[in-house]
Structure formats: C-alpha cells, structure tokens
C-alpha cells in the first residue's frame, strides 16, 4: 500500500511540475512572474493553509497544500531559468539537512524526547555557519509568530525559565512596569513596556503548552462571530448599530453571548 501511494505521489508531482513548466512557457501571466511578484501571493497561500488548519477542515488543507506546492515548483523553475538552483537541488539539499539534523535517527546520538531533539537541532545549526541561534528567524514574520520563534530558539539552547510559575511572575512584573508608565503618561515608554508584557505572555503560553497565535486567533473568531450575531439581533429589533450608545449595544452583546453557548 505504501509503495503504491509513493508511486502515485511521484507521478502526481511530475505531472504538476510539467503543468507549471508549460504554463510558464505559454501563459502570459505566468510568463511575467518573478520572485518578487510571487512573494505576496505565496504568503497569502500559506495563510490560507493556516486558516484551514485552524478550522480543522481537512479538505481545505488538502487544497491549500496543493497551492503551496504549486508556488514551490514555480520558484524552482524560475531558479533553474536564471541558473541559481534546480528542483533536484532544493529537494536533495533538504534531504541532506534533515539527515544531518537528526543524528538520533541517522547517527549514534541519543535523544529520547522531543525537547532534546529541539536542543540538538539548534546546536547543529550553529555548526552550519550561522553566527547566532536567532539568525534563522525571518525578519518579515508577524510580530507574535516571530516572538514565538525567538523563544523556541532560545529554549532550544536551554535559555528559559525552569517552570511556568517563574514566567507568570515575570508577566506580573512587566504588568506593574506598564502600569507605572501609564501613570507617568510617557507613550514611548508605554509602548516598550506593553511589548514586554506581550512577549512575557507569549512565553507563558509556551510553558502552558498553548500556541499563543492559535489562542489569539480563536478569540478573534469568537469576537467576529459574537459581533455579527449582535448586529443581526440589533437589526431584527429594528435598531441601527451606528446610532446606538455603548450601553445599548452591551445589552445585545450579552444576548449574543447566549447564542455562542
């Protein structure tokens, strides 16, 4: 069964590669694309995949994985065109990296838990020419995801609190410092302290085994759903949300919460 699926996957990959190559040659839109013009489209496709994962929609995950794969093949073809790299170099490079960074599987290193694997991974990366553990964090990542990656990489070399209670103490400390700056009214200082609060909370979430990005997105979706329910309730009651006071809206907001439950 495995070998049959593997063969089908290889055939499907080859088919998609041929189609993208033909489109690159014959389609005016595909022909004009560059690394720069595709960049934002690629980011959008990855976010659409992320949405499907959050929604736990397996059919959409399948579709979005295909869109992401399309972009990877597109970049490979453009890389070959300019003599920079080929698809085989992309794939073989990734294979060699995975083998090198999993010495507990392909070598004689012992790693019996995932945390040890992460620590070994970061240490091996430093032997590959990177000057800092944090140099692999993409600059263009959204701030929250970037904070998560920074903390993960620091944790990978053992730079972290021993337990969640220590992190919570840090959160409380940062909250107090933020409150002090709010009292002083210094906007620039407030911004810095608020950033420290966010960073500490993201670290605390990590210690609780919670993905902070997923947690915030869950709240975003809940708020959107509840707010739209409130809008419908107001409309059904003959009201106009843009002409209502906050107190009046709060009545409908509380009613909308009942629908969520």
C-alpha positions as CSV (number, residue, x, y, z in Angstrom):
1,X,0.0,0.0,0.0
2,X,2.8,2.4,1.0
3,X,4.8,1.7,-2.2
4,X,1.7,2.2,-4.4
5,X,0.9,5.5,-2.8
6,X,4.6,6.6,-3.1
7,X,4.5,5.8,-6.8
8,X,1.2,7.8,-7.2
9,X,2.7,10.7,-5.4
10,X,5.8,10.7,-7.6
11,X,3.7,10.6,-10.7
12,X,1.4,13.4,-9.4
13,X,4.4,15.6,-8.5
14,X,5.9,15.0,-12.0
15,X,2.5,15.9,-13.6
16,X,2.2,19.1,-11.6
17,X,5.8,20.1,-12.4
18,X,5.1,19.6,-16.1
19,X,1.9,21.7,-16.0
20,X,3.7,24.6,-14.2
21,X,6.5,24.4,-16.7
22,X,4.1,24.5,-19.6
23,X,2.2,27.4,-18.0
24,X,5.5,29.3,-17.5
25,X,6.1,28.9,-21.2
26,X,2.7,29.5,-22.7
27,X,0.6,31.6,-20.3
28,X,1.2,35.4,-20.4
29,X,0.5,35.8,-16.7
30,X,2.8,33.0,-15.6
31,X,5.5,34.1,-18.0
32,X,5.7,37.6,-16.5
33,X,6.0,36.4,-12.9
34,X,9.2,37.0,-10.9
35,X,10.3,36.0,-7.4
36,X,9.3,39.5,-6.2
37,X,5.8,39.4,-7.8
38,X,5.0,35.9,-6.4
39,X,6.2,36.7,-2.9
40,X,3.0,38.2,-1.6
41,X,0.9,35.5,-3.3
42,X,2.9,32.8,-1.6
43,X,2.4,34.5,1.8
44,X,-1.3,34.6,1.1
45,X,-1.4,30.9,0.2
46,X,0.4,29.9,3.4
47,X,-2.1,32.0,5.5
48,X,-5.0,30.3,3.7
49,X,-3.4,26.9,4.6
50,X,-3.1,28.2,8.2
51,X,-6.8,29.1,8.2
52,X,-7.7,25.7,7.0
53,X,-5.6,24.1,9.8
54,X,-7.2,26.3,12.5
55,X,-10.7,25.3,11.1
56,X,-9.6,21.6,11.1
57,X,-11.0,21.4,7.6
58,X,-9.1,18.5,6.0
59,X,-10.5,19.1,2.5
60,X,-9.3,22.7,2.6
61,X,-6.0,21.7,4.0
62,X,-5.6,19.3,1.0
63,X,-6.4,22.1,-1.5
64,X,-4.2,24.7,0.2
65,X,-1.2,22.3,0.4
66,X,-1.6,22.0,-3.4
67,X,-1.5,25.7,-3.8
68,X,1.7,26.0,-1.7
69,X,3.3,23.1,-3.6
70,X,2.5,25.0,-6.9
71,X,4.4,28.0,-5.6
72,X,7.4,25.9,-4.6
73,X,7.6,24.4,-8.1
74,X,7.2,27.8,-9.6
75,X,10.2,29.1,-7.6
76,X,12.2,26.0,-8.6
77,X,11.5,26.6,-12.3
78,X,12.4,30.3,-12.1
79,X,15.6,29.3,-10.2
80,X,16.6,27.0,-13.0
81,X,15.9,29.6,-15.6
82,X,18.4,32.0,-14.0
83,X,20.9,29.4,-13.3
84,X,20.6,29.7,-9.5
85,X,19.2,26.3,-8.5
86,X,17.0,23.4,-9.6
87,X,14.2,21.4,-8.0
88,X,16.6,18.4,-7.5
89,X,19.0,20.7,-5.7
90,X,16.1,22.0,-3.5
91,X,15.0,18.5,-2.6
92,X,18.4,17.0,-2.1
93,X,19.5,19.9,-0.1
94,X,16.5,19.4,2.2
95,X,17.2,15.7,2.4
96,X,20.8,16.3,3.5
97,X,19.8,18.9,6.0
98,X,17.2,16.5,7.6
99,X,19.7,13.7,7.8
100,X,22.3,16.0,9.3
101,X,19.9,17.5,11.9
102,X,18.5,14.1,13.0
103,X,21.7,12.3,14.3
104,X,19.5,10.4,16.7
105,X,17.9,8.7,13.7
106,X,20.7,8.6,11.1
107,X,23.6,8.6,13.5
108,X,24.6,7.4,17.0
109,X,23.3,10.3,19.1
110,X,20.8,9.5,21.8
111,X,17.6,11.7,22.0
112,X,14.6,10.1,23.8
113,X,12.3,13.1,24.0
114,X,11.3,16.0,21.7
115,X,13.0,18.6,23.8
116,X,16.4,17.0,23.4
117,X,15.7,16.8,19.7
118,X,15.0,20.6,19.6
119,X,18.1,21.4,21.5
120,X,20.3,19.2,19.3
121,X,18.7,20.8,16.2
122,X,19.7,24.3,17.3
123,X,23.2,23.3,18.2
124,X,23.7,21.6,14.9
125,X,22.5,24.7,13.1
126,X,25.3,26.7,14.8
127,X,27.8,24.3,13.2
128,X,26.4,25.1,9.7
129,X,27.8,28.6,9.6
130,X,25.1,30.6,11.5
131,X,26.5,33.1,13.9
132,X,23.5,33.2,16.2
133,X,20.8,30.9,17.3
134,X,18.3,33.6,16.4
135,X,19.7,34.3,12.9
136,X,17.2,31.9,11.4
137,X,14.2,33.9,12.5
138,X,12.7,35.5,9.4
139,X,12.6,39.3,9.7
140,X,9.2,39.6,7.9
141,X,7.3,37.3,10.3
142,X,4.3,38.9,12.0
143,X,5.4,40.1,15.5
144,X,3.6,37.4,17.5
145,X,4.8,34.5,15.5
146,X,8.3,36.0,15.5
147,X,8.2,36.2,19.3
148,X,7.2,32.6,19.4
149,X,10.1,31.5,17.2
150,X,12.6,33.6,19.1
151,X,11.5,32.0,22.4
152,X,11.6,28.5,20.8
153,X,15.1,29.0,19.5
154,X,16.3,30.4,22.8
155,X,14.7,27.4,24.6
156,X,16.5,25.2,22.2
157,X,19.8,26.0,23.8
158,X,18.4,26.0,27.3
159,X,17.9,29.7,27.8
160,X,14.5,29.7,29.5
161,X,12.6,29.7,32.8
162,X,12.5,26.3,34.6
163,X,8.7,26.4,35.1
164,X,5.6,28.3,34.3
165,X,5.3,29.9,37.7
166,X,8.6,31.8,37.1
167,X,7.3,33.1,33.8
168,X,4.0,34.2,35.4
169,X,6.0,36.2,38.0
170,X,7.7,37.9,35.0
171,X,4.3,38.7,33.4
172,X,3.1,40.3,36.7
173,X,6.4,42.3,36.9
174,X,6.0,43.6,33.4
175,X,2.3,44.5,34.0
176,X,3.4,46.6,37.0
177,X,6.1,48.3,34.9
178,X,3.5,49.0,32.2
179,X,1.1,50.4,34.8
180,X,3.8,52.7,36.2
181,X,4.5,54.1,32.7
182,X,0.8,54.6,32.1
183,X,0.7,56.6,35.3
184,X,3.6,58.8,34.0
185,X,1.9,59.2,30.6
186,X,5.1,58.5,28.5
187,X,3.7,57.0,25.3
188,X,7.1,55.7,24.1
189,X,7.8,54.0,27.4
190,X,4.3,52.6,27.5
191,X,4.8,51.1,24.1
192,X,8.0,49.4,25.2
193,X,6.5,48.0,28.4
194,X,3.4,46.8,26.6
195,X,5.7,44.9,24.2
196,X,7.4,43.3,27.2
197,X,4.0,42.3,28.5
198,X,3.1,40.6,25.2
199,X,6.5,38.9,25.0
200,X,6.2,37.5,28.5
201,X,2.6,36.3,27.9
202,X,3.7,34.5,24.7
203,X,6.5,32.8,26.7
204,X,3.9,31.9,29.4
205,X,1.7,30.4,26.8
206,X,4.6,28.3,25.6
207,X,5.1,26.9,29.1
208,X,1.4,26.0,29.3
209,X,1.7,24.1,26.1
210,X,-0.5,26.6,24.3
211,X,0.3,28.2,20.9
212,X,-0.3,32.0,21.5
213,X,-1.1,32.7,17.9
214,X,-3.8,30.0,17.8
215,X,-5.2,31.2,21.1
216,X,-5.5,34.8,19.8
217,X,-7.0,33.7,16.6
218,X,-9.6,31.6,18.5
219,X,-10.6,34.8,20.3
220,X,-10.6,36.8,17.1
221,X,-13.0,34.3,15.5
222,X,-15.2,34.2,18.7
223,X,-15.4,38.0,18.7
224,X,-16.3,38.2,15.0
225,X,-19.0,35.6,15.4
226,X,-20.4,37.3,18.5
227,X,-20.3,40.8,17.0
228,X,-22.0,39.6,13.8
229,X,-24.7,37.9,16.0
230,X,-25.1,41.2,17.9
231,X,-25.5,43.0,14.6
232,X,-28.3,40.6,13.5
233,X,-30.1,41.0,16.8
234,X,-30.0,44.7,16.6
235,X,-31.3,44.7,13.0
236,X,-34.1,42.2,14.0
237,X,-35.1,44.6,16.7
238,X,-35.3,47.5,14.2
239,X,-32.2,49.2,15.6
240,X,-29.2,50.9,13.9
241,X,-25.9,49.9,15.4
242,X,-24.2,53.1,14.2
243,X,-26.7,55.2,16.2
244,X,-26.7,53.2,19.4
245,X,-24.8,54.0,22.7
246,X,-22.3,51.6,24.1
247,X,-24.7,50.8,26.9
248,X,-27.4,49.9,24.5
249,X,-25.0,47.7,22.4
250,X,-23.9,46.0,25.6
251,X,-27.5,44.6,26.1
252,X,-27.4,43.0,22.7
253,X,-23.8,41.8,23.2
254,X,-24.8,39.9,26.3
255,X,-27.7,38.4,24.4
256,X,-25.3,37.4,21.5
257,X,-23.1,35.6,24.1
258,X,-26.0,33.3,24.9
259,X,-26.2,32.2,21.2
260,X,-22.5,31.3,21.3
261,X,-23.1,29.0,24.2
